[in-house]
């Protein structure tokens, strides 16, 4: 553990610390951000009413729309002279939102990333190739500062330039690759195409630090096999801080949330009512230590589950399930609710398909339709038509029986679906433009 004092803290002690930090954070937000003062006042809540963690339920939510409306600086709780950096959310689902960091915020950001890396087994001796984008996105710089904090060697290559990624893996003896899961697969594919006989086990690569988008357990198996690594999930969101909000450990079953900095609740996405531990719903974040942009009850739209469990790694931090989608990624196809990652999990288990797919949603005569483009491997593609037909029927039936949706399956040639160097675009929703 990078910081056992906080990662393995006795739960009661941690709760007391959270309550104390929360009291500070509510006051800090109320006193310094007119938005919070208005919204707390409207809800009849004053920070002095706060006694224990349960009182947080009386505090109003902060939504993504509130953050967009506050663009650029209206949610800042300190003067810009105190702010040393900004980042933006990637804006995949609307306008960007902006987050600022004081020097202390950057320190905490680096700390949570360093903790995450240590939980995957990364040490000072590792060479970490950071293939997340550097820039306004939190991935590149976030990982970079965490790697340096841990004392490992950072290779700041950023996303893209896949030829060079391969060259550096070999030349520098890269042992850890940090990028999105879709880019990791893209790199593996690229290497297999460039040098079909190249044996990745000859390189020093051993760990993948993968996140920023949902990826199924089946995708993990595929990436681990193709790159010869052990792949770990890293989760985070720029509104809350960036990568490092939660991370897997050696148990690879659930992610530990850095609860001494972020207080988490699960609410019903429809009603906003707090759900009991273990129930799936939308995860809501409250920052406990952030100075520049405190977030109080931020509705992330990410769907997951929280639970306490004694973990073999020794951390006492609460666990969250792998995030399998955002509430806005959920597709409602003729009444059935489906997440892209559920489709991914099914595709990955079918022999002959490649882990590259795209989902196209459309509306025909007032009815939703869903088409799934699935890449098949060279061997299957050159097979007879009836083999291809049998494969697409098999995919159709499997999806129908598990997810209760009737999808049109279109098998496409290898290398047809656009490859990503960052977050993959899995769903094209043509209904939005109709
Ligand atoms: O994606 C931060 C990050 C960078 C995380 C690098 C991990 C690695 P945003 O661009 O603000 O920040 O996007 C945040 O991405 O609300 C989730 O919906 C999704 N997301 C992030 N990590 C994961 C993950 C970064 N491990 C949004 N699994 C979040 C599933 C993830 N979804």
Boltz pocket constraint, residues with backbone or C-beta under 6 A from the ligand:
constraints:
  - pocket:
      binder: B
      contacts: [[A, 88], [A, 89], [A, 90], [A, 91], [A, 132], [A, 137], [A, 138], [A, 139], [A, 210], [A, 211], [A, 212], [A, 213], [A, 214], [A, 215], [A, 233], [A, 234], [A, 235], [A, 236], [A, 237], [A, 238], [A, 239], [A, 242], [A, 243], [A, 244], [A, 300], [A, 302], [A, 322], [A, 323], [A, 324], [A, 325], [A, 326]]
      max_distance: 6.0
